[in-house]
Amino acid sequence: MKCREGCGACCIAPSISSPIPGMPDGKAAGQRCLQLSAENLCRIFGQPDRPAVCSAFDADPEVCGNSSEEAIRLIGWWEQMTAA
């Protein structure tokens, strides 16, 4: 599956514990990443300071569903199921 351009769910729904430019402590689940543009595009895509967890994310129907809204719900569910 290819990412849906302008979705942004993977930049909102999950927690990210590694530093992000402008967010040295990462971000909480449900918090919008500061590097996500108004168009829901990553401002640091392909840059060396993009967190490895972001670069490693692969869109998948099981995680992303059929819409951005469904992706937010599914990623949020996965976040809760895998929280320590």
TAZI-V855127 format. One record per residue. N is the residue number from 1. RES is the residue in three letters. PSI is psi in degrees with one decimal (none if undefined). OMEGA is omega in degrees with one decimal (* if undefined). D_CENTER is the distance of its C-alpha to the mean C-alpha in whole Angstrom. Layout:
# TAZI-V855127
N & RES & PSI & OMEGA & D_CENTER
N & RES & PSI & OMEGA & D_CENTER
This chain:
# TAZI-V855127
1 & MET & 139.9 & 173.2 & 16
2 & LYS & 149.2 & 175.6 & 14
3 & CYS & 145.6 & 172.8 & 11
4 & ARG & 113.7 & -179.3 & 12
5 & GLU & 131.4 & 179.9 & 13
6 & GLY & 10.3 & 179.5 & 12
7 & CYS & -62.4 & 177.5 & 9
8 & GLY & -1.3 & -176.8 & 6
9 & ALA & -39.3 & -178.4 & 5
10 & CYS & -10.2 & 177.6 & 2
11 & CYS & 1.1 & -179.4 & 3
12 & ILE & -54.3 & -169.6 & 5
13 & ALA & -45.9 & -174.6 & 6
14 & PRO & 157.3 & 169.1 & 6
15 & SER & 150.1 & 175.8 & 8
16 & ILE & 116.5 & -174.5 & 8
17 & SER & -16.7 & -179.7 & 12
18 & SER & 156.7 & -179.4 & 13
19 & PRO & 143.1 & 175.4 & 14
20 & ILE & 140.0 & 176.8 & 12
21 & PRO & 123.4 & -177.3 & 14
22 & GLY & -9.0 & 179.8 & 16
23 & MET & 74.8 & -172.6 & 14
24 & PRO & -21.1 & 179.5 & 16
25 & ASP & 13.8 & -176.5 & 15
26 & GLY & -153.9 & -179.8 & 12
27 & LYS & 154.5 & 178.5 & 10
28 & ALA & 157.2 & 174.9 & 11
29 & ALA & 135.4 & -179.9 & 9
30 & GLY & -9.7 & 178.4 & 9
31 & GLN & 133.9 & 178.8 & 10
32 & ARG & 130.9 & 177.5 & 9
33 & CYS & 138.7 & 178.5 & 8
34 & LEU & -20.3 & -179.3 & 11
35 & GLN & 4.3 & 177.5 & 10
36 & LEU & 120.3 & -176.8 & 9
37 & SER & 171.4 & 176.9 & 12
38 & ALA & -25.4 & 178.3 & 14
39 & GLU & 7.5 & -177.9 & 14
40 & ASN & 42.7 & 174.7 & 10
41 & LEU & 144.0 & -179.6 & 10
42 & CYS & 123.1 & 179.3 & 9
43 & ARG & -19.6 & -176.5 & 13
44 & ILE & 19.0 & 178.9 & 13
45 & PHE & 129.0 & 179.3 & 12
46 & GLY & -0.4 & -179.7 & 15
47 & GLN & 151.4 & -177.5 & 16
48 & PRO & -21.6 & -179.2 & 17
49 & ASP & 5.0 & 173.8 & 15
50 & ARG & 132.4 & -178.7 & 12
51 & PRO & 142.8 & -179.9 & 11
52 & ALA & -36.2 & 180.0 & 12
53 & VAL & -34.1 & 178.0 & 9
54 & CYS & -44.7 & 179.7 & 7
55 & SER & -30.5 & -177.2 & 10
56 & ALA & -11.8 & -177.7 & 11
57 & PHE & 130.7 & 175.3 & 8
58 & ASP & 126.8 & 177.2 & 11
59 & ALA & 140.6 & -179.7 & 10
60 & ASP & 138.9 & -179.5 & 13
61 & PRO & -32.3 & 179.9 & 15
62 & GLU & -29.0 & -178.8 & 15
63 & VAL & -35.6 & -171.9 & 11
64 & CYS & -15.6 & 179.3 & 11
65 & GLY & -149.2 & -175.6 & 14
66 & ASN & -0.1 & -178.8 & 16
67 & SER & 167.2 & 177.0 & 14
68 & SER & -40.6 & -179.8 & 11
69 & GLU & -42.9 & 178.1 & 13
70 & GLU & -37.7 & 178.2 & 13
71 & ALA & -42.4 & 177.7 & 10
72 & ILE & -45.7 & 179.9 & 9
73 & ARG & -47.1 & -177.3 & 12
74 & LEU & -46.1 & 179.7 & 12
75 & ILE & -37.9 & 176.0 & 9
76 & GLY & -41.2 & 177.4 & 10
77 & TRP & -48.0 & 178.2 & 13
78 & TRP & -39.6 & 178.4 & 12
79 & GLU & -47.1 & -179.5 & 11
80 & GLN & -38.5 & -177.6 & 15
81 & MET & -25.0 & -176.9 & 16
82 & THR & 1.9 & -180.0 & 15
83 & ALA & 140.3 & -178.7 & 16
84 & ALA & none & * & 19
